[in-house]
């Protein structure tokens, strides 16, 4: 029951974050956004998960090539040092939409990232790593 309430709260958070101009004044902390992404990935993770990892990389259109985006949803199961394996998220687009909230919260210079990795550990530690074009 508590898990379903947390999932509902996470979905509500994402709906607010992705709501567009009407909700432009709503701000979420990094921890709230990471929590929503984590809940989405944990939904289908094995019980003994240790870490969930979301990665998004954008490649801009260059010299006749179309822009592209690569997304990965992964989980580390068992020991912390185990290799990550793919995990099915609660919805395919959920985490990708949520990470765009990081961009919305950043100043103009900081939001130019083309890649992001969000890592959440079972003990609630988390990290956010941005990759910027060279």
DSSP file (Angstrom, degrees, kcal/mol; ACC not computed):
  #  RESIDUE AA STRUCTURE BP1 BP2  ACC     N-H-->O    O-->H-N    N-H-->O    O-->H-N    TCO  KAPPA ALPHA  PHI   PSI    X-CA   Y-CA   Z-CA
    1    1 A X     >        0   0    0      0, 0.0     4,-1.9     0, 0.0     5,-0.1   0.000 360.0 360.0 360.0 -47.2    0.0    0.0    0.0
    2    2 A X  H  >  +     0   0    0      1,-0.2     4,-2.3     2,-0.2     5,-0.2   0.885 360.0  54.1 -62.6 -38.1    2.8    2.5    0.9
    3    3 A X  H  > S+     0   0    0      1,-0.2     4,-2.4     2,-0.2    -1,-0.2   0.905 107.4  50.1 -63.0 -41.7    4.7    1.6   -2.3
    4    4 A X  H  > S+     0   0    0      1,-0.2     4,-2.3     2,-0.2    -1,-0.2   0.874 110.2  50.6 -65.4 -35.9    1.6    2.4   -4.4
    5    5 A X  H  X S+     0   0    0     -4,-1.9     4,-2.3     2,-0.2    -2,-0.2   0.900 110.6  48.9 -67.2 -39.7    1.2    5.7   -2.6
    6    6 A X  H  X S+     0   0    0     -4,-2.3     4,-2.5     2,-0.2    -2,-0.2   0.897 111.2  50.3 -65.6 -39.0    4.9    6.5   -3.3
    7    7 A X  H  X S+     0   0    0     -4,-2.4     4,-2.5     2,-0.2    -2,-0.2   0.912 110.4  49.5 -64.8 -41.5    4.4    5.6   -6.9
    8    8 A X  H  X S+     0   0    0     -4,-2.3     4,-2.3     1,-0.2    -2,-0.2   0.907 111.4  49.3 -63.2 -41.0    1.4    7.8   -7.1
    9    9 A X  H  X S+     0   0    0     -4,-2.3     4,-2.4     2,-0.2    -2,-0.2   0.905 110.8  50.0 -64.5 -41.0    3.3   10.7   -5.6
   10   10 A X  H  X S+     0   0    0     -4,-2.5     4,-2.4     2,-0.2    -2,-0.2   0.909 111.2  48.5 -64.5 -41.7    6.2   10.2   -8.0
   11   11 A X  H  X S+     0   0    0     -4,-2.5     4,-2.5     2,-0.2    -1,-0.2   0.892 111.2  50.4 -65.2 -39.0    3.8   10.2  -11.0
   12   12 A X  H  X S+     0   0    0     -4,-2.3     4,-2.3     2,-0.2    -2,-0.2   0.910 109.2  52.1 -64.2 -41.4    2.2   13.4   -9.6
   13   13 A X  H  X S+     0   0    0     -4,-2.4     4,-2.4     1,-0.2    -2,-0.2   0.927 112.0  45.5 -59.4 -46.8    5.6   15.0   -9.3
   14   14 A X  H  X S+     0   0    0     -4,-2.4     4,-2.9     2,-0.2    -2,-0.2   0.903 109.8  54.3 -66.0 -40.2    6.5   14.1  -12.8
   15   15 A X  H  < S+     0   0    0     -4,-2.5     4,-0.4     1,-0.2    -1,-0.2   0.911 111.9  45.2 -59.6 -41.9    3.1   15.3  -14.1
   16   16 A X  H >< S+     0   0    0     -4,-2.3     3,-0.8     1,-0.2    -1,-0.2   0.914 114.3  48.5 -65.8 -42.6    3.7   18.6  -12.4
   17   17 A X  H 3< S+     0   0    0     -4,-2.4     3,-0.5     1,-0.2    -2,-0.2   0.866 117.0  41.1 -66.7 -36.7    7.3   18.8  -13.7
   18   18 A X  T 3< S+     0   0    0     -4,-2.9    -1,-0.2     1,-0.2    -2,-0.2   0.391  85.8 102.8 -92.1   3.3    6.4   18.0  -17.3
   19   19 A X  S <  S-     0   0    0     -3,-0.8     3,-0.5    -4,-0.4    -1,-0.2   0.596  74.0-144.3 -68.2 -12.7    3.3   20.2  -17.3
   20   20 A X    >   -     0   0    0     -3,-0.5     3,-1.5     1,-0.2    -1,-0.2  -0.523  55.7 -10.6  90.1-152.8    4.8   23.0  -19.3
   21   21 A X  G >  S+     0   0    0      1,-0.3     3,-1.7     2,-0.2     4,-0.3   0.804 124.7  65.0 -60.8 -33.9    4.3   26.7  -19.0
   22   22 A X  G 3  S+     0   0    0     -3,-0.5    -1,-0.3     1,-0.3     3,-0.2   0.815 113.2  34.7 -60.2 -29.0    1.3   26.5  -16.6
   23   23 A X  G X  S+     0   0    0     -3,-1.5     3,-1.9     1,-0.2    -1,-0.3   0.102  79.7 120.1-111.2  21.1    3.6   25.0  -14.0
   24   24 A X  T <  S+     0   0    0     -3,-1.7    -1,-0.2     1,-0.3    -2,-0.1   0.767  73.1  57.3 -59.7 -25.4    6.8   27.0  -14.9
   25   25 A X  T 3  S+     0   0    0     -4,-0.3     2,-0.4    -3,-0.2    -1,-0.3   0.634  83.4 100.0 -80.6 -14.0    6.8   28.4  -11.3
   26   26 A X    <   -     0   0    0     -3,-1.9     2,-0.4   -10,-0.1    -3,-0.1  -0.605  56.3-168.5 -76.4 127.2    6.9   25.0   -9.7
   27   27 A X        -     0   0    0     -2,-0.4     2,-0.4    78,-0.0    -2,-0.1  -0.947   6.0-164.1-119.1 138.5   10.5   24.0   -8.6
   28   28 A X        -     0   0    0     -2,-0.4     2,-0.1    73,-0.2    77,-0.0  -0.931  21.4-120.4-118.2 144.4   11.7   20.6   -7.5
   29   29 A X     >  -     0   0    0     -2,-0.4     4,-2.1     1,-0.1     5,-0.2  -0.369  27.7-111.3 -75.3 161.3   14.9   19.9   -5.7
   30   30 A X  H  > S+     0   0    0      1,-0.2     4,-2.9     2,-0.2     5,-0.2   0.907 120.3  55.0 -57.4 -41.2   17.5   17.6   -7.2
   31   31 A X  H  > S+     0   0    0      1,-0.2     4,-2.4     2,-0.2    -1,-0.2   0.881 106.8  49.8 -62.2 -39.0   16.6   15.1   -4.4
   32   32 A X  H  > S+     0   0    0      2,-0.2     4,-2.0     1,-0.2    -1,-0.2   0.903 113.1  46.2 -65.7 -40.9   12.9   15.1   -5.4
   33   33 A X  H  X S+     0   0    0     -4,-2.1     4,-2.3     2,-0.2    -2,-0.2   0.931 113.1  48.6 -67.9 -45.2   13.7   14.5   -9.0
   34   34 A X  H  X S+     0   0    0     -4,-2.9     4,-3.1     1,-0.2    -2,-0.2   0.904 110.2  53.7 -60.3 -41.3   16.2   11.7   -8.3
   35   35 A X  H  X S+     0   0    0     -4,-2.4     4,-2.5    -5,-0.2    -1,-0.2   0.902 108.4  48.4 -60.1 -42.4   13.6   10.1   -5.9
   36   36 A X  H  X S+     0   0    0     -4,-2.0     4,-1.7     2,-0.2    -1,-0.2   0.914 113.8  46.3 -65.1 -43.1   11.0   10.1   -8.7
   37   37 A X  H  X S+     0   0    0     -4,-2.3     4,-2.1     2,-0.2    -2,-0.2   0.934 112.8  50.7 -63.9 -45.5   13.4    8.6  -11.2
   38   38 A X  H  X S+     0   0    0     -4,-3.1     4,-2.9     1,-0.2     5,-0.2   0.914 107.9  51.7 -58.9 -45.3   14.5    6.0   -8.6
   39   39 A X  H  X S+     0   0    0     -4,-2.5     4,-1.3     1,-0.2    -1,-0.2   0.881 109.3  51.5 -60.6 -37.8   11.0    5.0   -7.8
   40   40 A X  H  < S+     0   0    0     -4,-1.7    50,-0.5     1,-0.2     4,-0.4   0.910 115.0  41.0 -65.1 -42.0   10.3    4.4  -11.5
   41   41 A X  H >< S+     0   0    0     -4,-2.1     3,-0.7     1,-0.2     4,-0.2   0.853 112.1  54.9 -76.2 -34.0   13.4    2.2  -11.9
   42   42 A X  H >< S+     0   0    0     -4,-2.9     3,-1.3     1,-0.2    -1,-0.2   0.772  88.1  81.0 -69.3 -25.4   12.9    0.3   -8.7
   43   43 A X  T 3< S+     0   0    0     -4,-1.3    -1,-0.2     1,-0.3    -2,-0.2   0.847 108.0  24.0 -50.6 -40.3    9.3   -0.6   -9.6
   44   44 A X  T <  S+     0   0    0     -3,-0.7    -1,-0.3    -4,-0.4    44,-0.3   0.254  99.5 113.4-111.6  11.2   10.6   -3.5  -11.8
   45   45 A X  S <  S-     0   0    0     -3,-1.3     4,-0.1    -4,-0.2    42,-0.1  -0.499  75.8 -97.5 -81.5 152.2   14.0   -4.1  -10.1
   46   46 A X    >   -     0   0    0     -2,-0.2     3,-1.4     1,-0.1    -1,-0.1  -0.273  37.3-108.0 -62.0 156.7   14.7   -7.3   -8.2
   47   47 A X  T 3  S+     0   0    0      1,-0.3    -1,-0.1    30,-0.0    -2,-0.1   0.807 116.6  56.5 -57.9 -32.3   14.3   -7.2   -4.5
   48   48 A X  T 3  S+     0   0    0     31,-0.0    30,-2.4     2,-0.0    -1,-0.3  -0.009  76.4 145.3 -94.1  31.2   18.1   -7.3   -3.9
   49   49 A X  E <   -A   77   0A   0     -3,-1.4    28,-0.3    28,-0.2     3,-0.1  -0.341  25.6-178.7 -64.9 149.5   18.8   -4.2   -6.0
   50   50 A X  E     +     0   0A   0     26,-3.7    72,-2.7     1,-0.4     2,-0.3   0.674  64.5  11.7-116.1 -37.5   21.7   -2.1   -4.8
   51   51 A X  E     -AB  76 121A   0     25,-1.3    25,-3.2    70,-0.2    -1,-0.4  -0.999  55.6-155.3-146.5 140.8   21.8    0.8   -7.3
   52   52 A X  E     -AB  75 120A   0     68,-2.7    68,-2.6    -2,-0.3     2,-0.4  -0.959  16.0-166.5-116.8 143.5   19.7    2.1  -10.1
   53   53 A X  E     -AB  74 119A   0     21,-2.6    21,-2.9    -2,-0.4     2,-0.5  -0.993   9.3-170.2-134.2 128.5   21.2    4.1  -12.9
   54   54 A X  E     -AB  73 118A   0     64,-2.7    64,-2.9    -2,-0.4     2,-0.4  -0.984  10.6-176.4-118.1 130.1   19.6    6.3  -15.6
   55   55 A X  E     +AB  72 117A   0     17,-2.3    17,-2.5    -2,-0.5     2,-0.4  -0.986   7.0 179.0-128.4 136.2   21.7    7.6  -18.5
   56   56 A X  E     -AB  71 116A   0     60,-2.5    60,-2.6    -2,-0.4     2,-0.4  -0.996   2.7-177.9-135.3 129.1   20.7    9.9  -21.3
   57   57 A X  E     -AB  70 115A   0     13,-2.7    13,-3.0    -2,-0.4     2,-0.4  -0.996   8.7-159.2-129.3 131.4   23.0   11.1  -24.1
   58   58 A X  E     -A   69   0A   0     56,-4.0     2,-0.5    -2,-0.4    11,-0.2  -0.896   3.1-162.7-109.3 136.9   22.0   13.5  -26.8
   59   59 A X  E     -A   68   0A   0      9,-3.2     9,-2.3    -2,-0.4     3,-0.1  -0.971  22.0-137.0-116.9 114.8   23.9   13.8  -30.1
   60   60 A X        -     0   0    0     -2,-0.5     2,-0.2     7,-0.2     5,-0.1  -0.242  31.3 -88.2 -69.0 159.0   23.0   17.1  -31.9
   61   61 A X        +     0   0    0      6,-0.1     2,-0.4     3,-0.1     5,-0.2  -0.491  55.0 175.2 -65.9 130.7   22.3   17.2  -35.6
   62   62 A X  B >   -E   65   0B   0      3,-0.7     3,-2.6    -2,-0.2    -3,-0.0  -0.995  53.3 -19.6-143.6 133.8   25.6   17.8  -37.5
   63   63 A X  T 3  S-     0   0    0     -2,-0.4     3,-0.1     1,-0.3    -1,-0.1   0.834 131.7 -34.2  40.2  59.1   26.5   17.9  -41.2
   64   64 A X  T 3  S+     0   0    0      1,-0.3     2,-0.4    -3,-0.0    -1,-0.3   0.369 111.0 120.1  84.6  -6.4   23.4   16.0  -42.5
   65   65 A X  B <   -E   62   0B   0     -3,-2.6    -3,-0.7    -5,-0.1    -1,-0.3  -0.746  62.5-122.9 -92.3 139.9   23.0   13.7  -39.6
   66   66 A X        -     0   0    0     -2,-0.4    -4,-0.1    -5,-0.2     2,-0.1  -0.443  30.7-100.8 -75.7 152.5   19.8   13.8  -37.5
   67   67 A X        -     0   0    0     -2,-0.1     2,-0.3    -6,-0.1    -7,-0.2  -0.394  45.8-171.2 -66.0 150.6   19.9   14.5  -33.8
   68   68 A X  E     -A   59   0A   0     -9,-2.3    -9,-3.2    -2,-0.1     2,-0.4  -0.977  17.2-150.5-145.1 158.9   19.6   11.4  -31.7
   69   69 A X  E     -A   58   0A   0     -2,-0.3     2,-0.4   -11,-0.2   -11,-0.2  -0.999   6.1-160.7-132.6 132.9   19.1   10.4  -28.0
   70   70 A X  E     -A   57   0A   0    -13,-3.0   -13,-2.7    -2,-0.4     2,-0.4  -0.954  12.0-173.1-114.1 132.0   20.3    7.3  -26.3
   71   71 A X  E     -A   56   0A   0     -2,-0.4     2,-0.4   -15,-0.2   -15,-0.2  -0.967   5.6-173.1-127.6 139.8   18.7    6.2  -23.0
   72   72 A X  E     -A   55   0A   0    -17,-2.5   -17,-2.3    -2,-0.4     2,-0.5  -1.000   8.5-167.1-134.2 135.4   19.6    3.4  -20.6
   73   73 A X  E     +A   54   0A   0     -2,-0.4    14,-2.2   -19,-0.2     2,-0.3  -0.984  26.7 168.4-117.9 117.5   17.8    2.2  -17.5
   74   74 A X  E     -AC  53  86A   0    -21,-2.9   -21,-2.6    -2,-0.5     2,-0.3  -0.889  22.6-161.5-134.4 161.4   20.0   -0.1  -15.4
   75   75 A X  E     -AC  52  85A   0     10,-2.7    10,-2.6    -2,-0.3     2,-0.5  -0.996  15.0-141.4-140.2 142.5   20.1   -1.7  -12.0
   76   76 A X  E     -A   51   0A   0    -25,-3.2   -26,-3.7    -2,-0.3   -25,-1.3  -0.933  26.5-163.5-102.6 125.1   23.0   -3.3  -10.0
   77   77 A X  E     -A   49   0A   0     -2,-0.5     2,-0.5     6,-0.4   -28,-0.2  -0.865  51.4  -7.6-113.7 142.9   21.8   -6.4   -8.2
   78   78 A X  S    S+     0   0    0    -30,-2.4     2,-0.1    -2,-0.4    -2,-0.1  -0.661 119.4  31.6  82.3-121.8   23.4   -8.2   -5.3
   79   79 A X  S >  S-     0   0    0     -2,-0.5     3,-2.0     1,-0.1   -29,-0.1  -0.430  81.1-120.5 -74.6 146.5   26.8   -6.8   -4.4
   80   80 A X  T 3  S+     0   0    0      1,-0.3    -1,-0.1    -2,-0.1   -30,-0.1   0.804 112.4  54.1 -55.4 -32.8   27.5   -3.1   -5.0
   81   81 A X  T 3  S+     0   0    0      2,-0.0    -1,-0.3    -5,-0.0     3,-0.1   0.421  80.9 118.8 -85.9   1.6   30.4   -4.0   -7.4
   82   82 A X  S <  S-     0   0    0     -3,-2.0     2,-0.1     1,-0.1    -4,-0.0  -0.303  75.9 -96.8 -64.8 151.7   28.2   -6.2   -9.7
   83   83 A X        -     0   0    0      1,-0.1    -6,-0.4    -7,-0.1    -1,-0.1  -0.425  43.7-104.9 -70.0 145.3   27.9   -5.1  -13.3
   84   84 A X        -     0   0    0     -8,-0.1     2,-0.3    -2,-0.1    -8,-0.2  -0.353  35.3-163.2 -67.3 149.2   24.7   -3.2  -14.1
   85   85 A X  E     -C   75   0A   0    -10,-2.6   -10,-2.7    -2,-0.0    -1,-0.0  -0.928  29.6 -89.2-129.1 157.4   22.0   -4.9  -16.0
   86   86 A X  E     -C   74   0A   0     -2,-0.3     2,-0.3   -12,-0.2   -12,-0.3  -0.319  41.0-169.5 -66.1 146.8   19.0   -3.5  -17.9
   87   87 A X        -     0   0    0    -14,-2.2     2,-0.5   -42,-0.1   -14,-0.1  -0.993  25.1-118.2-136.2 143.4   15.8   -2.9  -16.0
   88   88 A X        -     0   0    0     -2,-0.3   -44,-0.4   -44,-0.3     4,-0.0  -0.706  32.8-139.1 -81.6 124.1   12.4   -2.0  -17.4
   89   89 A X        -     0   0    0     -2,-0.5   -48,-0.2     1,-0.1     3,-0.2  -0.242  27.2-101.9 -76.4 171.5   11.2    1.4  -16.1
   90   90 A X  S    S+     0   0    0    -50,-0.5     2,-0.3     1,-0.2    -1,-0.1   0.876 110.5   2.8 -60.6 -37.6    7.7    2.2  -14.9
   91   91 A X  S >> S-     0   0    0      1,-0.1     3,-1.0     0, 0.0     4,-0.5  -0.979  77.1-122.5-144.7 143.4    7.2    4.0  -18.3
   92   92 A X  T 34 S+     0   0    0     -2,-0.3     4,-0.3     1,-0.2     3,-0.1   0.829 111.2  35.6 -57.8 -34.5    9.7    4.2  -21.2
   93   93 A X  T 3> S+     0   0    0      1,-0.1     4,-2.2     2,-0.1    -1,-0.2   0.468  91.9  94.5 -98.7  -2.6    9.7    8.0  -21.2
   94   94 A X  H <> S+     0   0    0     -3,-1.0     4,-2.2     1,-0.2    -2,-0.1   0.939  88.5  38.9 -59.9 -56.0    9.3    8.7  -17.5
   95   95 A X  H  X S+     0   0    0     -4,-0.5     4,-2.6     1,-0.2    -1,-0.2   0.887 114.3  55.1 -66.2 -38.8   12.9    9.2  -16.5
   96   96 A X  H  > S+     0   0    0     -4,-0.3     4,-0.9     1,-0.2    -1,-0.2   0.906 110.9  45.3 -61.5 -41.1   13.8   11.0  -19.7
   97   97 A X  H  X S+     0   0    0     -4,-2.2     4,-0.5     1,-0.2     3,-0.4   0.899 111.5  53.5 -66.9 -39.9   11.1   13.6  -19.0
   98   98 A X  H >X S+     0   0    0     -4,-2.2     3,-1.6     1,-0.2     4,-0.6   0.896 103.2  55.6 -64.0 -40.3   12.1   13.8  -15.3
   99   99 A X  H >X S+     0   0    0     -4,-2.6     4,-1.1     1,-0.3     3,-0.8   0.787  95.6  66.8 -67.0 -23.6   15.8   14.7  -16.2
  100  100 A X  H 3X S+     0   0    0     -4,-0.9     4,-2.0    -3,-0.4    -1,-0.3   0.758  89.6  66.0 -65.6 -21.3   14.6   17.6  -18.3
  101  101 A X  H <X S+     0   0    0     -3,-1.6     4,-1.6    -4,-0.5    -1,-0.2   0.843  94.6  57.5 -67.0 -33.0   13.4   19.1  -15.0
  102  102 A X  H <X S+     0   0    0     -3,-0.8     4,-0.6    -4,-0.6     3,-0.4   0.948 107.2  48.3 -57.5 -46.6   17.1   19.3  -14.0
  103  103 A X  H >< S+     0   0    0     -4,-1.1     3,-1.2     1,-0.2    -2,-0.2   0.906 108.3  53.3 -61.3 -42.8   17.7   21.4  -17.1
  104  104 A X  H 3< S+     0   0    0     -4,-2.0    -1,-0.2     1,-0.3    -2,-0.2   0.809 108.2  51.6 -62.3 -29.6   14.7   23.6  -16.4
  105  105 A X  H 3< S+     0   0    0     -4,-1.6    -1,-0.3    -3,-0.4    -2,-0.2   0.560  98.0  86.6 -83.7  -8.8   16.1   24.3  -12.9
  106  106 A X  S << S-     0   0    0     -3,-1.2     2,-0.0    -4,-0.6     5,-0.0  -0.523  82.3-106.5 -95.1 158.6   19.6   25.3  -14.2
  107  107 A X     >  -     0   0    0     -2,-0.2     4,-1.7     1,-0.1    -1,-0.1  -0.262  46.0 -91.9 -73.7 171.5   20.8   28.7  -15.4
  108  108 A X  T  4 S+     0   0    0      1,-0.2    -1,-0.1     2,-0.2     4,-0.1   0.854 124.1  44.6 -56.7 -42.0   21.4   29.3  -19.1
  109  109 A X  T >4 S+     0   0    0      1,-0.2     3,-1.2     2,-0.1    -1,-0.2   0.915 113.1  49.6 -70.4 -43.1   25.1   28.2  -19.1
  110  110 A X  G >4 S+     0   0    0      1,-0.2     3,-0.6     2,-0.1    -1,-0.2   0.760  99.4  66.5 -69.4 -25.2   24.6   25.1  -17.0
  111  111 A X  G 3< S+     0   0    0     -4,-1.7    -1,-0.2     1,-0.2    -2,-0.1   0.370  74.0  91.5 -82.2   8.3   21.7   23.7  -19.0
  112  112 A X  G <   +     0   0    0     -3,-1.2    21,-0.6    -4,-0.1    -1,-0.2   0.240  56.2 132.5 -85.3  14.8   23.8   23.1  -22.1
  113  113 A X  E <   - D   0 132A   0     -3,-0.6    19,-0.3    19,-0.2     3,-0.1  -0.297  41.3-166.3 -66.8 151.2   24.6   19.5  -21.2
  114  114 A X  E    S+     0   0A   0     17,-3.0   -56,-4.0     1,-0.2     2,-0.3   0.390  72.3  34.3-115.8  -2.6   24.2   16.8  -23.7
  115  115 A X  E     -BD  57 131A   0     16,-1.5    16,-3.0   -58,-0.3     2,-0.3  -0.995  58.9-177.2-151.8 150.0   24.4   13.9  -21.4
  116  116 A X  E     -BD  56 130A   0    -60,-2.6   -60,-2.5    -2,-0.3     2,-0.4  -0.995   9.1-164.3-148.3 141.4   23.4   13.0  -17.8
  117  117 A X  E     -BD  55 129A   0     12,-2.3    12,-2.6    -2,-0.3     2,-0.5  -0.992   7.0-167.3-126.9 124.5   23.7   10.1  -15.5
  118  118 A X  E     -BD  54 128A   0    -64,-2.9   -64,-2.7    -2,-0.4     2,-0.5  -0.956   8.1-173.4-111.6 122.3   21.6    9.8  -12.4
  119  119 A X  E     -BD  53 127A   0      8,-2.6     8,-2.3    -2,-0.5     2,-0.4  -0.970   4.4-175.4-121.6 127.6   22.7    7.2   -9.9
  120  120 A X  E     -BD  52 126A   0    -68,-2.6   -68,-2.7    -2,-0.5     6,-0.2  -0.988  10.2-154.3-126.2 125.2   20.6    6.3   -6.8
  121  121 A X  E >   -B   51   0A   0      4,-3.1     3,-2.2    -2,-0.4   -70,-0.2  -0.616  29.9-111.6 -95.8 157.2   21.9    3.8   -4.2
  122  122 A X  T 3  S+     0   0    0    -72,-2.7   -71,-0.1     1,-0.3    -1,-0.1   0.816 117.9  59.2 -56.2 -34.0   19.7    1.7   -1.9
  123  123 A X  T 3  S-     0   0    0    -73,-0.3    -1,-0.3     1,-0.1     3,-0.1   0.288 123.4-105.0 -82.4  12.6   20.9    3.7    1.1
  124  124 A X  S <  S+     0   0    0     -3,-2.2     2,-0.2     1,-0.3    -2,-0.1   0.441  76.2 138.1  79.1   4.0   19.5    6.9   -0.6
  125  125 A X        +     0   0    0     -5,-0.0    -4,-3.1     2,-0.0     2,-0.3  -0.519  30.3 178.2 -69.2 148.6   22.9    8.3   -1.6
  126  126 A X  E     -D  120   0A   0     -6,-0.2     2,-0.3    -2,-0.2    -6,-0.2  -0.984  19.7-162.0-149.1 161.7   22.7    9.7   -5.1
  127  127 A X  E     -D  119   0A   0     -8,-2.3    -8,-2.6    -2,-0.3     2,-0.4  -0.987   6.3-156.7-142.3 153.6   24.8   11.4   -7.7
  128  128 A X  E     -D  118   0A   0     -2,-0.3     2,-0.5   -10,-0.2   -10,-0.2  -0.990  12.1-171.1-130.3 120.5   24.1   13.4  -10.9
  129  129 A X  E     -D  117   0A   0    -12,-2.6   -12,-2.3    -2,-0.4     2,-0.3  -0.963   5.2-160.5-117.7 124.0   26.8   13.7  -13.5
  130  130 A X  E     -D  116   0A   0     -2,-0.5     2,-0.5   -14,-0.2   -14,-0.2  -0.777   4.1-153.3-100.6 145.7   26.4   16.0  -16.5
  131  131 A X  E     -D  115   0A   0    -16,-3.0   -17,-3.0    -2,-0.3   -16,-1.5  -0.985  13.2-163.8-118.5 128.8   28.4   15.7  -19.7
  132  132 A X  E     -D  113   0A   0     -2,-0.5   -19,-0.2   -19,-0.3   -22,-0.0  -0.797  28.1 -97.8-111.3 151.7   28.9   18.9  -21.7
  133  133 A X              0   0    0    -21,-0.6    -1,-0.1    -2,-0.3   -21,-0.0  -0.333 360.0 360.0 -64.3 150.4   30.0   19.3  -25.4
  134  134 A X              0   0    0     -2,-0.0    -1,-0.1     0, 0.0    -2,-0.0   0.446 360.0 360.0 -85.9 360.0   33.7   19.9  -25.9
